[in-house]
Amino acid sequence: MEINDLDFYLVEIEHTESQRPIRSLLVRLETDSGLVGWGESAVGWRPAELVPRSDAMLATLAGRSVFDVEELHTLEVLADPALRCAVEMASWDLFGRSVGQPLCRLFGGEYRRRIPLAVRLTATAGGPIGQVARELAEQGFHCQIVASSGRASTDLQAVRRMRESVGDRAELRFDVAGRYDLETVRGLCRELESEEIQYLVDPLDTDGLDAVASLRRQTSVPLAVWRTIGGPADVLAAVRSSAASFVVVDLRRVGGLVPARKCAAVADAAEIVALLTGGPSLGIGTAAVLQLAAATPNFSGCNESAYPQLADDVLAESLEIVDGMIAVPQAPGLGIEVDRAKVERYRVT
């Protein structure tokens, strides 16, 4: 079974908690037998680039077996991890469809059938973040992420409003996103030690793990690294430096499901917790996260997803969210079907 066609689509859908819509690159692969697979990632392309890029990509992929997924990670044309993630995802979708099994069964079986989600809110001065956090907790979202505003005082107020609103009904994570220097973050940590934060993500404005490790020795607030994790070697570096108690594995940054599984294995061997995200998704990437999390014991925590906050998706049948969790789709491949009419409706031209 070989690849014989490929299409790229730029699609954009509104996000209910953000002024900016979510824009994704969708990849459609088709085989010589007419089987179709889909992938998704965030790539900073313009609509005019899609046709020439898809033609160039097809020249490389045409005739390749859908089962040779590992080989995709050796191709120069897929050097961009985000693009490789989308193409690899579509290939895995084809793989699963061709054998009639959901991906989780190909990855080792269903360790869990329902995946808990973490949702993200942005800190704003005087905004309704406490009310929104309470409403989300009432819907069953028991893990919420505060995204830094870039102002330490605003961030601290937002965390406190959220904690006051949700009480002990939700775990809070704080994504600093590398916005602050060591002195500022030390001050934030002192203030947050009484707020029972699950962890701070990317606390410093440096990629150096030694600086993060130094901060870890100076605070009782648990730390996590995310944006420096580009593959299993980076997880190993985080372990060796003792920089963090958690690593966040982003499919777009590591380049797909294969390296994400390797990252989880390294973290598991080191007995540190790994969390999974596919980045903002219109449904396809979310399905990939669900399949991988279902089969990977070390991705057992609440994995971040923007899916619950989408105004719509590109799926023929939306994923059902109950009590802050999504059931793992059981159909072959990613377990979902893409609605081509929706793709055309939200397509960026």
FENVENMO-V275275 format. One record per run of one state. SS is the DSSP state (H for helix, E for strand, L for the rest). FROM is the first residue (numbers start at 1). TO is the last residue. Records with the same first field share a line. If there is no record, write none. Layout:
SS: FROM-TO ; FROM-TO
This chain:
L: 1-1 ; 14-14 ; 16-21 ; 32-35 ; 42-46 ; 62-64 ; 66-69 ; 75-75 ; 79-80 ; 100-101 ; 107-113 ; 123-128 ; 139-142 ; 148-151 ; 167-170 ; 176-181 ; 193-196 ; 202-208 ; 219-222 ; 226-231 ; 242-245 ; 255-256 ; 270-272 ; 278-283 ; 296-296 ; 300-302 ; 305-306 ; 311-314 ; 316-320 ; 323-324 ; 328-332 ; 334-337 ; 339-339 ; 346-346 ; 348-349
E: 2-13 ; 15-15 ; 22-31 ; 36-41 ; 65-65 ; 102-102 ; 114-122 ; 143-147 ; 171-175 ; 197-201 ; 223-225 ; 246-250 ; 273-277 ; 303-304 ; 310-310 ; 315-315 ; 321-322 ; 325-327 ; 333-333 ; 338-338 ; 347-347
H: 47-61 ; 70-74 ; 76-78 ; 81-99 ; 103-106 ; 129-138 ; 152-166 ; 182-192 ; 209-218 ; 232-241 ; 251-254 ; 257-269 ; 284-295 ; 297-299 ; 307-309 ; 340-345
